[in-house]
């Protein structure tokens, strides 16, 4: 039993409830932000606009457009490289948006200002 009528860990039960509510609120904000992010699309082009890749917030390729001039049967390697570069850039944009979202939500000190 704690001395002087205190509670284990030095916290009052009301403070623990407030912390729990704050953590739950942050969890909802994260979930809402992730749902919103999943609906966004990120577009990247390479080869002077010859290859356009579109990735959604889940980092899934949803569209790939090729201009005729990039399709050269004798130079498949350039086409492959351009596709890879466009897809990778679109995925990087999606990751950056996710990182920005998480930074905003966690930006007020650890886990939303929680003391741990």
ZADREN-207910 format. One record per residue: x, y, z of N, C-alpha, C, O, CB in turn; residue number from 1. Coordinates in steps of 0.1 Angstrom, whole numbers. Glycine has a CB too. Layout:
N
REC     nu     nv     nw    cau    cav    caw     cu     cv     cw     ou     ov     ow    cbu    cbv    cbw  resi
REC      X      Y      Z      X      Y      Z      X      Y      Z      X      Y      Z      X      Y      Z   NUM
...
This chain:
116
REC     nu     nv     nw    cau    cav    caw     cu     cv     cw     ou     ov     ow    cbu    cbv    cbw  resi
REC      8    -12      0      0      0      0      9     12      0     19     13      7    -10      0     12     1
REC      5     22     -8     13     34     -9     12     43      3      1     43     10      9     42    -22     2
REC     22     51      6     22     60     17     13     72     14     12     76      3     36     64     21     3
REC      8     78     24      1     90     23    -11     90     14    -15    100      8     10    102     19     4
REC    -17     78     13    -29     77      5    -28     79    -10    -37     81    -17    -40     86     10     5
REC    -15     78    -15    -13     80    -29    -17     68    -37    -20     57    -32      2     83    -32     6
REC    -16     69    -50    -19     58    -59     -6     53    -66      3     60    -67    -29     62    -70     7
REC     -6     40    -69      6     35    -76     10     43    -88      1     47    -96      4     20    -80     8
REC     22     45    -89     27     53   -101     26     68    -99     30     76   -108     19     49   -113     9
REC     20     72    -88     19     86    -85      8     94    -93      7    106    -92     31     93    -88    10
REC     -1     87   -100    -11     93   -108    -25     91   -101    -27     81    -95    -11     87   -122    11
REC    -33    101   -103    -47    100    -98    -55     93   -109    -52     94   -121    -53    114    -95    12
REC    -65     85   -105    -73     78   -115    -79     87   -126    -80     83   -137    -85     71   -108    13
REC    -83     99   -123    -88    109   -132    -78    112   -143    -81    113   -155    -93    121   -126    14
REC    -65    114   -139    -55    117   -149    -53    105   -159    -51    108   -170    -42    120   -142    15
REC    -54     93   -154    -53     81   -162    -64     81   -173    -62     78   -184    -52     68   -154    16
REC    -76     84   -168    -87     85   -177    -85     95   -188    -88     93   -200   -101     88   -170    17
REC    -80    107   -184    -77    117   -194    -67    113   -204    -68    116   -216    -73    130   -187    18
REC    -56    106   -199    -46    101   -209    -52     91   -218    -48     91   -230    -35     95   -201    19
REC    -60     82   -213    -67     72   -222    -75     79   -232    -75     75   -244    -75     62   -213    20
REC    -83     89   -228    -92     96   -238    -83    103   -249    -86    102   -260   -100    106   -231    21
REC    -72    108   -244    -63    115   -254    -57    105   -264    -56    108   -276    -52    123   -246    22
REC    -53     94   -259    -47     83   -268    -58     78   -277    -55     76   -289    -42     71   -259    23
REC    -70     77   -273    -81     72   -282    -84     82   -292    -87     79   -304    -94     69   -273    24
REC    -84     95   -288    -86    106   -298    -76    106   -309    -78    108   -320    -87    120   -291    25
REC    -63    104   -304    -52    104   -314    -53     92   -323    -51     93   -335    -39    104   -307    26
REC    -57     81   -318    -59     69   -327    -70     72   -337    -68     68   -349    -63     57   -318    27
REC    -81     78   -333    -91     82   -343    -86     91   -354    -89     90   -366   -103     88   -336    28
REC    -78    101   -350    -72    110   -359    -63    103   -369    -63    106   -381    -64    121   -352    29
REC    -55     94   -364    -46     86   -373    -54     78   -383    -51     78   -395    -37     77   -364    30
REC    -64     71   -378    -73     63   -387    -80     72   -397    -80     68   -409    -83     56   -379    31
REC    -85     84   -393    -92     93   -403    -82     98   -413    -85     98   -425    -98    104   -395    32
REC    -70    101   -408    -59    106   -418    -55     96   -428    -53     99   -439    -48    111   -410    33
REC    -54     83   -423    -50     73   -432    -61     70   -442    -58     67   -454    -46     60   -424    34
REC    -73     70   -438    -84     68   -448    -84     79   -458    -86     76   -470    -98     68   -440    35
REC    -82     91   -454    -82    102   -463    -70    101   -473    -71    103   -485    -81    116   -456    36
REC    -58     97   -468    -46     95   -476    -48     84   -486    -44     85   -497    -34     92   -467    37
REC    -55     73   -482    -58     62   -492    -65     66   -504    -64     60   -514    -65     51   -485    38
REC    -73     77   -503    -81     82   -514    -74     91   -524    -78     93   -535    -94     89   -510    39
REC    -62     96   -519    -54    105   -527    -46     97   -538    -43     85   -536    -45    113   -519    40
REC    -43    104   -549    -34     98   -559    -22    107   -561    -22    119   -560    -42     97   -572    41
REC    -11    100   -564      2    107   -566      7    103   -580      8     91   -583     12    102   -555    42
REC     11    113   -587     14    112   -601     29    116   -603     34    126   -598      5    120   -610    43
REC     36    108   -611     50    111   -615     52    108   -629     46     98   -635     60    103   -606    44
REC     60    116   -636     63    113   -650     78    113   -652     86    119   -645     57    124   -659    45
REC     82    105   -662     96    104   -666     97    105   -682     87    104   -688    103     91   -661    46
REC    109    105   -686    111    105   -701    104    117   -708     99    116   -719    105     93   -707    47
REC    105    129   -701     99    141   -707     84    140   -709     78    145   -718    105    144   -720    48
REC     77    132   -700     63    130   -700     59    118   -708     47    115   -710     57    142   -707    49
REC     68    110   -712     65     98   -720     59     87   -712     52     78   -717     78     93   -727    50
REC     63     87   -699     57     77   -689     51     84   -678     57     92   -671     68     66   -685    51
REC     38     80   -675     32     86   -663     26     75   -655     19     66   -659     20     96   -668    52
REC     30     75   -642     25     65   -632     17     72   -622     20     83   -617     37     57   -626    53
REC      6     66   -618     -3     71   -607     -4     60   -596     -7     49   -599    -17     75   -613    54
REC     -1     64   -584     -1     55   -572    -11     61   -562    -12     73   -561     13     54   -566    55
REC    -19     52   -556    -28     57   -545    -21     58   -532     -9     54   -531    -40     48   -545    56
REC    -28     62   -522    -22     64   -508    -18     51   -502    -11     51   -492    -32     71   -500    57
REC    -23     40   -507    -19     26   -502     -6     21   -509     -2     10   -507    -30     16   -504    58
REC     -1     30   -518     11     27   -526      9     16   -536     18      8   -539     23     23   -516    59
REC     -3     16   -541     -6      7   -552     -7     14   -565    -12     25   -566    -20      0   -549    60
REC     -1      8   -576     -1     14   -589    -15     13   -594    -21      2   -596      9      7   -598    61
REC    -21     25   -598    -35     24   -603    -36     28   -617    -46     26   -624    -44     34   -594    62
REC    -25     34   -623    -26     38   -637    -11     40   -642     -2     44   -635    -33     52   -638    63
REC    -10     35   -654      3     37   -661      0     41   -675     -6     33   -683     12     24   -660    64
REC      6     52   -680      3     57   -693     17     58   -700     26     63   -695     -4     70   -693    65
REC     17     53   -713     29     54   -721     26     62   -734     16     59   -740     34     40   -724    66
REC     35     71   -737     34     78   -750     40     69   -761     50     61   -758     40     92   -750    67
REC     36     70   -773     41     61   -784     56     62   -785     62     51   -788     34     65   -797    68
REC     61     74   -784     76     75   -787     85     67   -777     96     65   -780     79     90   -786    69
REC     80     64   -765     88     56   -756     88     41   -759     97     34   -754     83     58   -741    70
REC     79     37   -767     78     23   -771     86     20   -783     81     22   -794     63     18   -773    71
REC     98     15   -781    107     12   -792    111     -3   -790    119     -6   -780    120     21   -792    72
REC    107    -12   -798    110    -26   -797    124    -29   -796    128    -39   -791    103    -34   -808    73
REC    133    -20   -801    147    -22   -801    154    -16   -789    166    -18   -787    153    -17   -814    74
REC    146    -10   -780    152     -4   -768    142     -5   -756    137      4   -750    155     11   -770    75
REC    139    -18   -753    130    -21   -742    136    -16   -729    128    -13   -720    127    -36   -742    76
REC    149    -16   -728    155    -13   -715    152      1   -711    149      4   -699    170    -14   -716    77
REC    151     11   -720    148     25   -717    133     25   -712    130     33   -703    150     34   -729    78
REC    125     18   -719    111     18   -714    110     12   -700    103     18   -692    102      9   -724    79
REC    116      1   -698    116     -5   -684    121      5   -674    115      6   -663    124    -18   -684    80
REC    132     11   -677    138     21   -667    129     32   -664    128     37   -653    152     26   -672    81
REC    123     37   -675    113     49   -673    101     45   -665     97     53   -657    109     54   -687    82
REC     96     33   -667     85     28   -659     89     27   -644     82     32   -635     79     15   -664    83
REC    100     21   -642    104     19   -628    106     32   -621    102     34   -610    118     11   -628    84
REC    113     42   -628    115     55   -622    102     62   -619    101     68   -609    124     63   -632    85
REC     93     62   -628     80     69   -626     72     63   -614     67     70   -606     71     68   -639    86
REC     72     49   -614     65     43   -603     72     46   -589     65     49   -580     64     27   -605    87
REC     85     45   -589     92     47   -577     90     62   -572     88     64   -560    107     45   -579    88
REC     90     71   -581     88     85   -577     74     87   -571     72     94   -561     90     94   -589    89
REC     64     81   -578     50     82   -573     49     76   -559     42     82   -550     40     76   -583    90
REC     55     65   -557     55     58   -543     62     67   -533     57     68   -522     62     44   -544    91
REC     73     73   -537     79     83   -527     70     94   -523     70     98   -512     92     88   -534    92
REC     63     99   -533     53    110   -530     43    105   -520     39    112   -510     46    115   -543    93
REC     38     93   -522     28     87   -513     34     86   -499     27     88   -489     22     74   -518    94
REC     46     81   -498     53     79   -485     55     92   -478     53     93   -466     66     72   -487    95
REC     59    102   -486     61    116   -480     48    121   -474     48    128   -464     67    125   -491    96
REC     37    119   -481     24    124   -476     21    117   -463     15    123   -454     13    122   -487    97
REC     23    104   -463     21     96   -451     30    101   -439     25    102   -428     23     81   -453    98
REC     42    103   -442     52    108   -432     47    122   -427     48    125   -415     66    109   -437    99
REC     43    130   -436     38    144   -432     26    142   -423     25    149   -413     34    152   -444   100
REC     16    134   -426      4    131   -418      8    127   -404      4    132   -394     -5    121   -424   101
REC     17    117   -403     21    112   -390     29    122   -382     28    123   -370     30     99   -392   102
REC     37    130   -389     44    141   -382     35    151   -376     37    156   -365     54    148   -392   103
REC     24    155   -383     14    164   -378      7    158   -366      5    165   -356      4    168   -389   104
REC      4    146   -366     -3    139   -355      6    137   -343      1    138   -332     -9    126   -360   105
REC     18    134   -346     28    132   -335     36    144   -331     44    143   -322     37    120   -338   106
REC     34    155   -338     42    167   -336     41    174   -323     49    182   -320     39    176   -347   107
REC     31    170   -315     29    178   -302     35    170   -291     28    169   -280     15    181   -300   108
REC     46    164   -293     53    158   -282     50    143   -280     41    140   -273     50    165   -269   109
REC     58    135   -286     56    120   -284     43    116   -290     40    119   -301     58    116   -270   110
REC     36    109   -282     23    104   -286     12    114   -282      4    112   -273     20     90   -279   111
REC     11    125   -290      1    135   -288      2    142   -275     -8    146   -269    -12    129   -289   112
REC     14    144   -269     15    151   -257     15    142   -245     15    147   -233      5    161   -256   113
REC     14    129   -247     13    120   -236     27    120   -229     37    121   -237      9    106   -240   114
REC     28    118   -216     41    119   -210     50    107   -211     59    105   -202     39    122   -196   115
REC     49     98   -221     57     87   -223     61     85   -237     68     76   -240     51     74   -217   116
